[in-house]
Amino acid sequence: MNRIEREKLVVRQMIAIYCQKHHAHNDKILCDDCLDLLNYAYKRLDHCPKGDGKSSCRKCEIHCYSPAYRDKIRAVMKYVGPRMIFIHPWSAIRHLIT
């Protein structure tokens, strides 16, 4: 699995955790807003100028998210970040060290 695919996995896991805890669900895994955020994140990762040589987005000097989406993903990461080690430990450790 390449770097972009790992980043997509982590962002998908994080958004799913956040959405389950913060939004009402019927039978969907993600609400429409979180699905929109996930699709946006995937699009940004697919068009990352650094490609597979990228660091994690938090370490990147290029800010490719629009301000509205940047605020949304920050809220997700602020909530999920401390919990990620308990829910998806391997993903969390790999994300922190790379």
ChimeraX attribute file (.defattr): number of C-alpha atoms within 10 A of each C-alpha:
attribute: neighborCount
match mode: 1-to-1
recipient: residues
	/A:1	5
	/A:2	9
	/A:3	16
	/A:4	21
	/A:5	14
	/A:6	14
	/A:7	21
	/A:8	18
	/A:9	13
	/A:10	18
	/A:11	19
	/A:12	19
	/A:13	18
	/A:14	23
	/A:15	22
	/A:16	19
	/A:17	19
	/A:18	19
	/A:19	20
	/A:20	15
	/A:21	11
	/A:22	10
	/A:23	11
	/A:24	11
	/A:25	12
	/A:26	7
	/A:27	7
	/A:28	9
	/A:29	13
	/A:30	21
	/A:31	17
	/A:32	11
	/A:33	12
	/A:34	21
	/A:35	16
	/A:36	13
	/A:37	19
	/A:38	21
	/A:39	14
	/A:40	15
	/A:41	21
	/A:42	19
	/A:43	12
	/A:44	13
	/A:45	21
	/A:46	13
	/A:47	12
	/A:48	16
	/A:49	12
	/A:50	12
	/A:51	13
	/A:52	12
	/A:53	11
	/A:54	16
	/A:55	17
	/A:56	14
	/A:57	15
	/A:58	10
	/A:59	9
	/A:60	11
	/A:61	8
	/A:62	11
	/A:63	10
	/A:64	16
	/A:65	14
	/A:66	9
	/A:67	10
	/A:68	8
	/A:69	15
	/A:70	15
	/A:71	12
	/A:72	15
	/A:73	20
	/A:74	13
	/A:75	14
	/A:76	20
	/A:77	17
	/A:78	12
	/A:79	17
	/A:80	19
	/A:81	15
	/A:82	11
	/A:83	15
	/A:84	19
	/A:85	13
	/A:86	10
	/A:87	14
	/A:88	13
	/A:89	12
	/A:90	11
	/A:91	16
	/A:92	18
	/A:93	12
	/A:94	12
	/A:95	15
	/A:96	9
	/A:97	8
	/A:98	10
